[in-house]
Amino acid sequence: MLAYYASDPARTAGRRIAEPPSPSRTEYQRDRDRIVHSTAFRRLVYKTQVFINHEGDLFRTRLTHSLEVAQLGRSIARALGLNEDLVEAVALAHDLGHTPFGHAGQDALNECMKDHGGFEHNLQSLRVVDRLEQRYPAFDGLNLCLETREGILKRCSAAVAAGLQAVEPGGVARRFLAGQQPSLEAQLVNLVDEIAYNAHDIDDGVRSGLVGIEQLAAVPLFARHFNTALADHPQLDALPRRWLAETLRRMLSDQVHDVIAATRAQLELHAPASADAVRLMPALVRFSEPMRAQSTQLKRFLFTSLYRHEQVVRTTQRAREVVQRLFAAYTNAPGQMPAEHASEFERRGLRTVADYIAGMTDRFAAREYGRLVGKPAFLSD
């Protein structure tokens, strides 16, 4: 049962190209299924978060991260009466535009494209579902519902929004120009994305040996659950992997319950009469203030202790160089790309190169670097 402020698939703003309804699925279920069957979704299995694919098989990938976001999102959506299918669709698609090698690849492509519109992964995710997927005879992209697309495009500059609005009046960019919010489902995915990556970056950081438990014990959100887990299960002192897993499980549950309670309080305070009314209000899906402060402390810890760790910085710097060398190679010799991309380059120029590289997995980008440069991607030149 959907709450009156939830997104109702029977009242969707629709698709850019009208299609007959499905006899067995709602519009948001249909979106989710199209995303799952897309090429870009399959590629996420070999696109990494913090650690690059060759560094280990057990670290999170964009695919496992997207599944974790979808699971957390659906749990909270069910408690709040939101549309679980829309939450799942947005969660599974939100990282489709990520480059190989995580944020290092994005930064490198943005630098390469700085005089040609730049590169940003949220906008690229929208490009993937609107244009780059080639699966249907009647249209490019996946032709998703507006509500799914606006959840994918969670941030956008005014200049980019104006350009999108010119192409699609009243479409996916309108809310940025009007200063409005997206649906509650989109707001929820944005927040659980943060919850998921904080937790799994702790797990991957400890697994890699770059972050120590003694460091995390100084972070209040982690320390509280770490200590209570041991108090409830003293045998965990001899089982560090289980101790960490139990800590993270409790930490996730605490944040999920906090979001449910804090969001319910906001819904009662603002009392939106419909899903459309939500758009005219402040963001309603949120942490409580104490939990927001703790989450911010955790993010700061991960930034300084993991993302800026010497080993991570060294690898990500190398990844930037790989992407930049690939960009230069394809720009100077477009014929090195597959025929359809080389042909597209004649019409659209450097954006074609950015699209091609952004679609690569870590392992394919490394292989292409070896083919074009003649040296391994992650050994010193």
C-alpha positions in Angstrom: 0.0 0.0 0.0 1.4 3.3 -1.1 1.2 6.4 1.1 -0.6 9.4 -0.4 2.8 11.2 -0.7 4.4 8.4 -2.6 5.0 8.2 -6.3 2.1 6.4 -8.0 3.1 4.6 -11.2 -0.4 5.1 -12.5 0.2 8.9 -12.3 3.7 9.1 -13.7 4.7 12.1 -15.7 5.5 9.6 -18.4 8.2 8.8 -20.9 9.7 11.0 -23.5 8.4 8.7 -26.2 4.9 7.3 -25.5 4.6 3.5 -25.2 1.6 1.2 -24.6 1.4 0.1 -21.0 2.7 -3.3 -19.9 0.0 -5.9 -19.2 1.8 -7.3 -16.2 4.1 -4.6 -14.8 3.8 -1.1 -13.4 5.8 1.7 -15.2 8.5 1.7 -12.5 8.8 -2.1 -12.5 9.3 -1.8 -16.3 12.0 0.8 -15.7 13.8 -1.4 -13.2 13.8 -4.3 -15.6 15.1 -2.2 -18.5 18.0 -1.1 -16.2 18.9 -4.6 -15.1 19.0 -5.8 -18.7 21.1 -2.9 -19.9 24.7 -3.3 -21.0 25.8 -0.4 -18.7 24.4 -2.3 -15.7 26.4 -5.4 -16.5 29.6 -3.4 -16.8 29.3 -2.3 -13.2 30.5 -5.6 -12.0 34.1 -4.6 -13.2 33.9 -0.9 -12.1 35.3 -0.3 -8.7 34.6 2.1 -5.8 37.8 2.9 -4.0 40.1 0.0 -5.0 40.8 -0.8 -8.6 39.7 -4.1 -10.0 43.2 -5.7 -10.2 43.7 -5.1 -6.5 41.5 -7.9 -5.3 38.3 -9.8 -6.0 36.5 -9.2 -2.7 36.4 -5.4 -2.7 33.1 -3.7 -3.6 32.3 -2.8 -7.2 29.7 -0.4 -8.6 27.4 -3.4 -9.0 27.6 -4.6 -5.5 27.3 -1.1 -4.2 24.2 -0.5 -6.4 22.6 -3.7 -5.0 23.3 -2.6 -1.4 21.7 0.8 -2.1 18.7 -0.9 -3.6 18.3 -3.2 -0.6 18.6 -0.4 2.0 16.3 1.8 0.0 13.6 -0.8 -0.4 13.7 -1.5 3.4 13.2 2.1 4.3 10.6 2.7 1.5 8.5 -0.1 2.8 8.5 1.4 6.3 7.5 4.8 4.9 4.9 3.7 2.4 7.0 4.9 -0.6 7.2 3.2 -4.0 9.8 0.4 -3.6 10.0 -0.2 -7.4 10.9 3.4 -8.1 13.5 3.4 -5.3 15.0 0.2 -6.7 15.1 1.5 -10.3 16.9 4.7 -9.3 19.3 2.8 -7.0 20.3 0.4 -9.7 20.8 3.1 -12.3 22.4 5.9 -10.2 26.0 4.8 -11.0 25.6 3.8 -14.6 27.6 6.8 -15.8 30.6 6.1 -13.6 34.0 5.8 -15.3 36.5 3.1 -14.9 38.7 3.5 -11.8 36.1 5.3 -9.7 36.4 9.0 -9.0 39.9 9.1 -10.4 38.6 8.3 -13.8 35.8 10.9 -13.5 38.4 13.6 -12.5 40.6 12.7 -15.4 37.8 12.8 -18.0 36.5 16.1 -16.6 40.0 17.6 -17.0 40.2 16.3 -20.6 36.8 17.7 -21.4 37.1 21.0 -19.5 36.9 23.1 -22.7 34.1 20.9 -24.1 31.4 20.8 -21.4 33.3 18.9 -18.8 32.3 15.4 -17.5 30.2 14.6 -14.4 29.0 11.1 -13.6 25.4 12.0 -12.6 24.8 13.6 -16.0 26.6 10.7 -17.7 24.2 8.3 -16.0 21.4 10.2 -17.5 23.1 10.2 -20.9 23.4 6.4 -20.6 19.7 5.8 -20.1 18.6 8.6 -22.4 20.9 8.0 -25.4 23.8 5.7 -25.1 22.1 2.4 -24.5 21.1 0.9 -27.9 18.6 -1.8 -27.4 15.2 -0.7 -28.8 14.2 -0.2 -32.5 12.1 2.9 -31.9 14.4 5.0 -29.7 17.8 5.5 -28.3 18.4 4.9 -24.6 15.9 3.1 -22.3 13.1 5.6 -22.5 12.6 5.7 -18.7 9.9 7.5 -16.8 10.6 11.1 -15.7 10.5 10.1 -12.0 13.3 7.5 -12.6 15.4 9.9 -14.7 15.2 12.7 -12.2 16.3 10.4 -9.4 19.3 9.5 -11.5 20.2 13.1 -12.1 20.6 14.0 -8.4 22.7 17.2 -9.0 23.1 19.6 -11.9 24.5 23.0 -12.4 22.3 25.9 -13.5 24.0 26.1 -16.9 23.6 22.4 -17.6 20.0 22.5 -16.3 19.2 25.3 -18.7 20.6 23.4 -21.6 18.6 20.3 -20.7 15.4 22.4 -20.2 15.9 23.9 -23.7 15.9 20.4 -25.2 13.2 19.0 -22.9 10.9 21.8 -21.6 9.4 20.9 -18.3 11.5 17.7 -18.2 14.1 16.3 -16.0 16.0 19.6 -15.3 12.9 21.7 -14.4 13.3 21.2 -10.7 16.8 22.6 -10.6 15.7 25.8 -12.3 12.6 26.1 -10.1 14.4 25.3 -6.9 12.2 22.2 -6.2 12.8 18.8 -4.8 12.6 15.5 -6.5 10.3 12.7 -5.3 10.7 11.2 -1.9 11.9 8.1 -3.5 14.7 10.0 -5.2 15.6 11.8 -2.0 15.7 8.4 -0.2 18.2 6.9 -2.8 20.4 9.9 -2.4 20.7 9.4 1.3 21.0 5.6 1.3 23.8 5.9 -1.3 25.8 7.7 1.4 24.9 5.1 4.1 25.9 2.2 1.9 29.3 3.6 0.8 30.3 4.7 4.3 29.7 1.2 5.6 31.3 -0.7 2.7 34.3 1.6 2.6 35.0 0.8 6.2 34.8 -2.9 5.4 37.0 -2.6 2.3 39.4 -0.3 4.1 39.9 -2.8 7.0 40.1 -5.7 4.6 42.9 -4.0 2.6 44.9 -3.2 5.7 44.8 0.5 5.1 42.5 1.3 7.9 42.9 -0.1 11.4 40.2 -1.0 14.0 42.1 1.2 16.5 41.6 4.2 14.2 37.9 3.5 13.7 37.5 3.1 17.5 37.9 6.9 17.7 34.9 7.5 15.3 31.8 7.8 17.5 29.3 6.1 15.1 31.5 3.1 14.6 32.9 2.9 18.2 29.4 2.8 19.8 28.4 -0.3 17.9 31.8 -1.9 18.0 31.7 -1.8 21.8 28.1 -2.9 22.2 28.7 -5.8 19.8 31.5 -7.1 22.0 29.5 -6.5 25.2 26.7 -8.6 23.8 29.0 -11.3 22.3 32.3 -11.5 24.2 33.5 -14.4 22.0 33.9 -11.8 19.1 37.1 -10.7 20.7 38.7 -13.8 19.1 36.8 -13.4 15.8 37.7 -10.0 14.3 36.0 -10.5 11.0 32.7 -11.4 12.6 33.2 -8.6 15.1 33.5 -6.1 12.3 30.6 -7.6 10.4 28.4 -7.3 13.5 29.5 -3.8 14.1 28.6 -2.7 10.5 25.3 -4.6 10.7 24.3 -2.7 13.8 25.6 0.6 12.4 23.5 0.2 9.2 20.4 -0.7 11.2 20.9 2.3 13.5 21.1 4.6 10.5 18.1 3.0 8.8 15.9 3.4 11.9 17.1 6.9 12.3 16.2 7.8 8.7 12.7 6.3 9.2 12.0 8.2 12.4 13.5 11.5 11.2 11.6 11.3 7.9 8.3 10.4 9.6 8.8 13.5 11.8 9.3 15.7 8.8 6.3 14.2 7.0 4.1 14.9 10.1 5.5 18.5 10.3 5.1 19.4 6.7 2.1 17.1 5.9 2.4 16.9 2.1 -1.0 16.2 0.6 0.5 14.5 -2.5 3.6 13.5 -4.2 3.5 16.7 -6.2 3.3 18.7 -2.9 6.6 17.2 -1.8 8.4 19.0 -4.6 7.6 22.4 -3.1 8.9 21.5 0.4 12.4 21.2 1.8 14.0 17.8 1.5 12.0 15.6 3.8 14.1 12.4 3.8 16.9 12.9 6.2 18.9 11.9 9.2 18.2 13.3 12.7 20.7 16.1 13.5 22.7 13.8 15.9 23.0 11.1 13.3 23.9 13.6 10.6 26.7 14.9 12.8 28.0 11.4 13.4 27.8 10.5 9.7 29.7 13.6 8.8 32.4 12.7 11.3 32.6 9.2 9.7 32.9 10.7 6.2 35.7 13.0 7.3 37.6 10.0 8.8 37.3 8.0 5.6 38.4 11.0 3.5 41.6 11.5 5.5 42.4 7.9 6.5 41.3 6.0 3.4 40.6 8.1 0.3 43.8 10.1 1.0 45.9 7.2 2.1 49.3 7.2 0.4 48.6 3.9 -1.3 45.2 4.9 -2.6 46.5 8.2 -3.8 49.3 6.6 -5.7 47.0 4.1 -7.4 44.4 6.7 -8.3 47.0 9.1 -9.7 48.1 6.3 -11.9 44.5 5.6 -12.9 44.1 9.3 -13.9 47.2 9.0 -16.1 45.8 5.9 -17.8 42.5 7.6 -18.6 44.3 10.7 -19.9 46.6 8.7 -22.1 43.6 6.8 -23.5 41.8 10.0 -24.2 44.8 11.4 -26.1 45.2 8.2 -28.0 41.6 8.0 -29.3 41.5 11.7 -30.0 44.6 11.5 -32.1 43.5 8.3 -33.8 39.7 7.8 -33.6 40.1 4.7 -35.8 41.5 3.0 -32.7 37.9 3.0 -31.3 35.3 0.5 -32.7 33.8 1.5 -36.0 30.6 2.9 -34.6 32.4 5.2 -32.2 34.9 6.3 -34.8 32.0 7.2 -37.1 30.3 9.0 -34.3 33.5 11.0 -33.6 33.2 12.6 -37.0 29.8 14.1 -35.9 30.2 14.7 -32.2 33.9 15.0 -31.6 35.5 14.6 -28.2 32.2 13.8 -26.4 32.3 10.5 -28.3 35.7 9.7 -26.8 34.5 10.6 -23.3 31.4 8.4 -23.8 33.5 5.5 -25.0 36.0 5.7 -22.1 33.3 6.2 -19.5 31.7 3.0 -20.6 34.8 0.9 -20.0 35.3 -1.4 -17.1 38.6 -1.2 -15.1 40.0 -4.3 -16.8 39.1 -3.3 -20.3 40.6 0.2 -19.8 43.8 -1.4 -18.5 43.9 -3.8 -21.5 43.3 -0.9 -24.0 46.1 1.1 -22.4 48.5 -1.9 -22.8 47.4 -2.3 -26.5 47.8 1.4 -27.3 50.8 2.3 -25.2 52.6 -1.0 -25.2 53.1 -1.0 -21.4 51.2 -2.4 -18.4 48.7 0.1 -17.0 49.6 -0.3 -13.4 53.4 -0.7 -13.5 55.7 2.3 -13.7 56.4 3.5 -17.3 
